[in-house]
């Protein structure tokens, strides 16, 4: 009989059994399996491939014994999956969230569902379009967790101050921004005065040796930054340890579903098999993607525009007819005459683009004056604050 036990440190299942050629042949069919010889001889395979193991060994008519840790892990994992699926189909009114630390903030139904999802999931991916309040959802989820002292927020360089503003306005707290010279940053990483530490992906890559490995919570904003598993930033971040990992993105799947594997490997490593096995099975081998939906689906909450459109203000469209000034008419005709003279020499589409650029803003072509349309736009904005 094969004895199985779960190893929470590396999210793998350990299999031990007396040597038997038939059993060895069966376990070699399990994706991601590996043979170890020290300190004793045993096999391991990813927890994500549990269903593959069960299917292979049951077809072979082989019984196996499940250890206590593995039995508990399978039970809790199944319960969590069912709870997350139920949460996705629940209406917002059923999600009751009380977060006293959020100041002067009204949560919409989809935001409450997002907070509850991240809190319950612990390690998951939130995908929502721009304007849906992903930042607020991530911060709200952190504030619902007990005994949280250190939170690392990783984001693109252009979003650092958005997170600082949200933390100040929503939570009334002062975050720590890791920025500046290398000498200055070295002292900031171990500053315990702030609960929230904000750092750009590029800065973290430079300080990956200095930065702490263990955090209570890690929030990865615009997590598509990790879509390529070969990049140095993806390799550095996957060495971090945290009980809670929240991945946040607008569109987590940009080009190919293999990008989602790298992202989920950071958010939910126990639901992923090794990259080389994944590529061999689902990319080169062309296996059905159904197992991926079963593995990752419960741990991804995806809001499309139809979910949040009811909470957004209606789009207002107004057309303004703007006449060109006498100077613009003169220069426009001059460019048009120049285009006609070179029509058979250069690319016509390129020449026509010059006219379009001029009507948008003459400064694009090197003129010192701006477009009349911009004057009308500024006047409209100032008259309607």
C-alpha positions as CSV (number, residue, x, y, z in Angstrom):
1,X,0.0,0.0,0.0
2,X,1.1,3.6,-0.7
3,X,1.1,6.0,2.3
4,X,0.5,9.6,1.5
5,X,1.2,12.7,3.6
6,X,1.0,16.5,2.9
7,X,4.0,18.8,3.2
8,X,2.8,22.4,3.8
9,X,6.2,23.9,3.3
10,X,6.4,23.1,-0.4
11,X,2.7,22.3,-1.1
12,X,3.6,18.8,-2.1
13,X,2.3,15.3,-1.3
14,X,4.8,12.7,-0.1
15,X,4.4,9.1,-1.2
16,X,6.2,6.2,0.4
17,X,5.9,2.5,-0.5
18,X,8.1,-0.6,-0.8
19,X,9.6,-1.0,-4.2
20,X,7.2,-2.4,-6.7
21,X,7.8,-2.0,-10.5
22,X,4.0,-1.6,-11.2
23,X,3.7,1.1,-8.5
24,X,6.7,2.9,-9.8
25,X,5.3,2.8,-13.3
26,X,2.0,4.3,-12.1
27,X,3.5,7.1,-10.0
28,X,5.7,8.1,-12.9
29,X,2.5,9.0,-14.8
30,X,1.6,11.6,-12.1
31,X,2.5,15.1,-13.4
32,X,5.3,16.8,-11.5
33,X,6.4,13.7,-9.6
34,X,9.9,13.6,-8.3
35,X,12.0,10.8,-6.7
36,X,14.1,11.5,-3.6
37,X,16.8,9.3,-2.1
38,X,17.8,11.3,1.1
39,X,17.3,10.9,4.0
40,X,15.0,8.1,2.9
41,X,13.6,7.0,-0.5
42,X,10.2,8.5,-1.3
43,X,8.3,10.3,-4.1
44,X,6.6,13.7,-4.1
45,X,4.1,15.3,-6.4
46,X,2.3,18.7,-6.3
47,X,-0.8,19.0,-4.3
48,X,-2.4,20.5,-7.4
49,X,-2.0,17.1,-9.1
50,X,-4.0,15.2,-6.4
51,X,-6.9,14.5,-8.8
52,X,-4.4,13.2,-11.4
53,X,-2.9,10.8,-8.8
54,X,-6.4,9.6,-7.7
55,X,-7.5,8.9,-11.3
56,X,-4.3,7.1,-12.2
57,X,-4.2,4.8,-9.2
58,X,-7.9,4.0,-9.1
59,X,-7.7,2.9,-12.7
60,X,-4.8,0.7,-11.7
61,X,-6.8,-0.8,-8.9
62,X,-4.3,0.3,-6.2
63,X,-5.3,1.3,-2.7
64,X,-3.6,4.1,-0.9
65,X,-3.5,5.4,2.7
66,X,-4.1,9.1,3.4
67,X,-2.2,10.7,6.4
68,X,-3.9,13.0,8.9
69,X,-2.4,16.2,7.5
70,X,-3.3,15.4,4.0
71,X,-6.8,14.3,5.0
72,X,-7.3,17.7,6.8
73,X,-5.9,19.6,3.9
74,X,-8.2,17.9,1.4
75,X,-11.2,18.6,3.7
76,X,-10.4,22.3,4.3
77,X,-9.6,22.9,0.6
78,X,-12.9,21.4,-0.5
79,X,-14.8,23.4,2.1
80,X,-13.0,26.6,1.1
81,X,-13.7,26.0,-2.6
82,X,-17.4,25.5,-2.0
83,X,-17.6,28.7,0.2
84,X,-15.8,30.8,-2.5
85,X,-18.1,29.5,-5.2
86,X,-21.2,30.2,-3.1
87,X,-19.9,33.7,-2.4
88,X,-19.5,34.4,-6.1
89,X,-23.2,33.5,-6.7
90,X,-24.4,35.4,-3.6
91,X,-26.0,38.8,-4.0
92,X,-24.3,41.8,-2.5
93,X,-27.0,42.2,0.2
94,X,-26.0,38.9,1.7
95,X,-22.4,40.1,2.2
96,X,-22.3,42.0,5.5
97,X,-19.0,43.8,6.0
98,X,-18.3,46.1,8.9
99,X,-14.9,47.8,8.8
100,X,-14.7,50.6,11.4
101,X,-11.2,51.7,10.3
102,X,-12.5,52.8,6.9
103,X,-13.3,56.5,7.3
104,X,-16.1,58.2,5.4
105,X,-16.4,55.3,3.0
106,X,-19.5,53.8,1.5
107,X,-18.9,50.4,0.0
108,X,-20.8,49.2,-3.0
109,X,-22.1,45.6,-3.2
110,X,-19.4,44.4,-5.5
111,X,-16.7,45.9,-3.2
112,X,-18.2,44.1,-0.2
113,X,-18.1,40.9,-2.1
114,X,-14.5,41.5,-3.1
115,X,-13.5,42.2,0.5
116,X,-15.2,39.1,1.7
117,X,-13.6,37.0,-1.1
118,X,-10.1,38.1,-0.3
119,X,-10.6,37.7,3.4
120,X,-11.9,34.2,3.0
121,X,-9.6,33.1,0.2
122,X,-6.4,34.4,2.0
123,X,-4.4,33.9,-1.2
124,X,-6.3,34.9,-4.4
125,X,-6.6,37.1,-7.4
126,X,-9.1,40.0,-7.8
127,X,-9.6,41.2,-11.4
128,X,-11.8,44.2,-12.0
129,X,-11.9,47.1,-14.6
130,X,-10.6,50.6,-13.9
131,X,-12.8,52.6,-11.6
132,X,-14.3,49.6,-9.7
133,X,-12.3,50.4,-6.5
134,X,-9.7,47.6,-6.5
135,X,-7.5,49.6,-4.2
136,X,-10.3,50.1,-1.7
137,X,-11.2,46.4,-1.8
138,X,-7.6,45.3,-1.1
139,X,-7.2,47.8,1.8
140,X,-10.6,46.8,3.2
141,X,-9.7,43.1,3.1
142,X,-6.5,43.8,5.1
143,X,-8.5,45.8,7.7
144,X,-10.8,42.8,8.3
145,X,-7.8,40.5,9.2
146,X,-6.7,40.1,12.8
147,X,-3.2,40.7,14.1
148,X,-1.8,42.2,11.0
149,X,1.3,44.3,11.6
150,X,3.3,44.3,8.3
151,X,1.8,44.8,4.9
152,X,3.8,45.1,1.7
153,X,2.2,46.8,-1.3
154,X,3.9,46.3,-4.6
155,X,2.9,48.4,-7.5
156,X,4.1,50.2,-10.6
157,X,6.1,53.4,-10.0
158,X,3.2,55.6,-11.3
159,X,0.7,54.1,-8.8
160,X,2.7,54.7,-5.6
161,X,1.1,57.9,-4.7
162,X,-2.4,56.7,-5.5
163,X,-1.9,54.0,-2.7
164,X,-0.5,56.6,-0.3
165,X,-3.5,58.9,-0.9
166,X,-6.0,56.1,-0.4
167,X,-4.4,54.9,2.8
168,X,-4.3,58.4,4.2
169,X,-7.8,59.3,3.2
170,X,-9.5,55.9,3.8
171,X,-7.6,54.7,6.9
172,X,-6.2,57.8,8.4
173,X,-2.7,56.1,8.5
174,X,0.7,57.2,7.2
175,X,2.3,54.5,5.0
176,X,6.0,54.1,4.5
177,X,7.3,54.6,1.0
178,X,10.5,52.8,0.1
179,X,12.1,55.2,-2.3
180,X,15.2,57.3,-2.7
181,X,18.9,56.4,-2.7
182,X,20.1,52.9,-2.0
183,X,21.5,54.0,1.4
184,X,18.2,55.6,2.4
185,X,16.1,52.6,1.3
186,X,18.3,50.2,3.3
187,X,17.1,51.8,6.6
188,X,13.5,52.0,5.5
189,X,12.9,48.2,5.0
190,X,13.0,47.5,8.7
191,X,11.1,50.5,9.9
192,X,8.3,49.2,12.2
193,X,6.5,52.5,12.6
194,X,4.1,52.0,9.7
195,X,1.7,49.2,9.1
196,X,1.8,49.6,5.3
197,X,5.0,49.6,3.2
198,X,4.7,50.7,-0.4
199,X,7.4,49.9,-3.0
200,X,7.5,49.8,-6.8
201,X,8.4,46.6,-8.5
202,X,11.6,48.1,-9.9
203,X,12.8,49.3,-6.5
204,X,12.0,45.9,-4.9
205,X,14.1,44.1,-7.5
206,X,17.0,46.3,-6.6
207,X,16.5,45.7,-2.9
208,X,15.4,42.1,-3.0
209,X,18.5,41.1,-1.0
210,X,17.8,43.7,1.6
211,X,14.1,43.5,1.9
212,X,12.5,41.1,4.5
213,X,11.3,37.8,3.1
214,X,8.3,37.4,5.5
215,X,5.3,39.6,5.7
216,X,1.8,39.3,7.1
217,X,0.1,40.5,3.9
218,X,1.4,41.1,0.4
219,X,-0.7,43.1,-2.1
220,X,0.5,42.9,-5.7
221,X,-1.1,45.7,-7.7
222,X,-1.1,45.3,-11.5
223,X,0.0,41.7,-11.0
224,X,0.4,41.3,-14.7
225,X,3.9,42.5,-14.0
226,X,4.6,38.8,-13.1
227,X,3.1,37.3,-16.2
228,X,6.5,36.3,-17.5
229,X,7.9,33.7,-15.2
230,X,11.4,34.2,-16.7
231,X,11.8,37.8,-15.5
232,X,14.0,38.6,-12.5
233,X,11.1,40.4,-10.7
234,X,8.9,37.3,-10.9
235,X,11.6,35.1,-9.6
236,X,12.4,37.5,-6.7
237,X,8.8,38.0,-5.7
238,X,8.1,34.2,-5.6
239,X,10.7,33.9,-2.8
240,X,8.6,36.0,-0.5
241,X,6.5,34.4,2.2
242,X,3.1,35.6,3.6
243,X,0.0,34.1,5.0
244,X,-2.2,36.4,2.9
245,X,-1.4,37.3,-0.7
246,X,-3.8,39.5,-2.7
247,X,-3.2,39.8,-6.4
248,X,-4.9,42.8,-8.1
249,X,-5.3,43.4,-11.8
250,X,-7.6,45.0,-14.4
251,X,-7.1,42.2,-17.0
252,X,-5.0,39.3,-15.6
253,X,-5.0,37.5,-18.9
254,X,-3.4,39.6,-21.7
255,X,-2.0,37.4,-24.4
256,X,-1.9,33.7,-23.4
257,X,-3.2,31.5,-20.6
258,X,0.3,30.5,-19.7
259,X,0.7,34.0,-18.3
260,X,-2.0,33.2,-15.8
261,X,0.0,30.2,-14.5
262,X,2.9,32.5,-13.5
263,X,0.5,34.9,-11.7
264,X,-1.3,32.1,-9.9
265,X,2.0,30.5,-8.9
266,X,2.6,33.7,-6.9
267,X,-1.0,34.1,-5.6
268,X,-1.9,30.4,-5.0
269,X,1.2,28.2,-5.3
270,X,-0.6,25.1,-3.9
271,X,-3.0,25.2,-6.9
272,X,-0.2,25.1,-9.4
273,X,2.1,22.4,-10.7
274,X,5.7,23.3,-11.7
275,X,6.0,25.5,-14.8
276,X,7.8,22.9,-16.9
277,X,5.0,20.3,-16.2
278,X,2.4,22.9,-17.0
279,X,3.9,23.8,-20.3
280,X,4.5,20.2,-21.3
281,X,0.8,19.3,-20.6
282,X,-1.3,22.2,-21.6
283,X,0.8,24.1,-24.1
284,X,2.9,21.5,-25.9
285,X,0.7,18.6,-25.1
286,X,-2.6,20.4,-25.8
287,X,-4.5,18.9,-22.9
288,X,-7.9,20.1,-22.0
289,X,-8.0,23.3,-19.9
290,X,-10.9,22.0,-17.8
291,X,-8.5,21.0,-14.9
292,X,-7.2,24.6,-14.8
293,X,-10.7,26.0,-14.4
294,X,-11.3,23.6,-11.5
295,X,-8.0,24.4,-9.8
296,X,-7.9,28.2,-10.3
297,X,-11.6,29.2,-10.8
298,X,-12.6,29.4,-7.1
299,X,-9.5,31.6,-6.2
300,X,-10.2,34.2,-8.9
301,X,-12.9,36.8,-8.6
302,X,-13.5,38.6,-11.9
303,X,-15.8,41.6,-12.1
304,X,-16.8,42.7,-15.6
305,X,-18.2,46.1,-16.5
306,X,-21.8,44.8,-16.3
307,X,-21.3,44.2,-12.6
308,X,-20.1,47.7,-11.7
309,X,-21.8,49.8,-14.4
310,X,-24.9,50.3,-12.2
311,X,-22.8,52.0,-9.6
312,X,-20.9,54.3,-12.0
313,X,-22.2,57.7,-13.1
314,X,-23.8,57.8,-16.6
315,X,-21.5,58.8,-19.4
316,X,-22.3,62.3,-20.7
317,X,-21.4,63.1,-24.3
318,X,-21.5,66.6,-25.7
319,X,-20.5,67.7,-29.2
320,X,-18.8,71.1,-29.7
321,X,-18.3,72.6,-33.2
322,X,-15.0,74.4,-33.1
323,X,-13.9,76.6,-36.1
324,X,-10.3,76.9,-36.9
325,X,-8.7,80.3,-36.4
326,X,-7.4,82.3,-39.4
327,X,-3.9,81.3,-38.5
328,X,-4.8,77.6,-38.4
329,X,-6.6,77.8,-41.7
330,X,-3.6,79.4,-43.3
331,X,-1.2,76.8,-42.0
332,X,-3.6,73.9,-42.7
333,X,-3.8,75.0,-46.4
334,X,-0.1,75.4,-46.5
335,X,0.4,71.8,-45.3
336,X,-2.2,70.5,-47.7
337,X,-0.4,72.2,-50.7
338,X,2.8,70.6,-49.5
339,X,1.2,67.2,-49.4
340,X,-0.2,67.6,-53.0
341,X,3.2,68.5,-54.3
342,X,4.8,65.3,-52.7
343,X,1.9,63.0,-53.3
344,X,3.8,60.7,-55.6
345,X,7.0,60.8,-53.7
346,X,6.1,59.9,-50.1
347,X,3.5,57.7,-48.4
348,X,0.1,59.4,-48.8
349,X,-1.2,58.0,-45.5
350,X,1.8,59.5,-43.6
351,X,1.2,62.9,-45.2
352,X,-2.5,62.8,-44.3
353,X,-1.6,62.0,-40.8
354,X,0.2,65.4,-40.6
355,X,-3.1,67.1,-41.3
356,X,-4.8,65.1,-38.5
357,X,-2.0,65.9,-36.1
358,X,-2.2,69.6,-36.9
359,X,-6.0,69.8,-36.3
360,X,-5.5,68.0,-33.0
361,X,-2.7,70.2,-31.7
362,X,-0.2,72.2,-33.9
363,X,2.4,71.8,-31.3
364,X,2.8,68.1,-32.3
365,X,4.3,69.3,-35.6
366,X,6.6,71.8,-33.9
367,X,4.4,75.0,-33.9
368,X,4.4,77.2,-30.8
369,X,0.6,77.8,-30.7
370,X,-1.9,75.3,-29.4
371,X,-5.2,74.2,-31.0
372,X,-8.4,76.2,-30.8
373,X,-10.1,73.0,-29.6
374,X,-7.9,73.0,-26.5
375,X,-9.0,76.6,-25.8
376,X,-12.6,75.5,-26.0
377,X,-12.0,72.5,-23.8
378,X,-10.3,74.5,-21.1
379,X,-13.1,77.0,-21.1
380,X,-15.7,74.3,-20.8
381,X,-13.9,72.6,-17.9
382,X,-13.4,75.9,-16.0
383,X,-17.0,76.9,-16.4
384,X,-18.3,73.5,-15.2
385,X,-16.2,72.7,-12.0
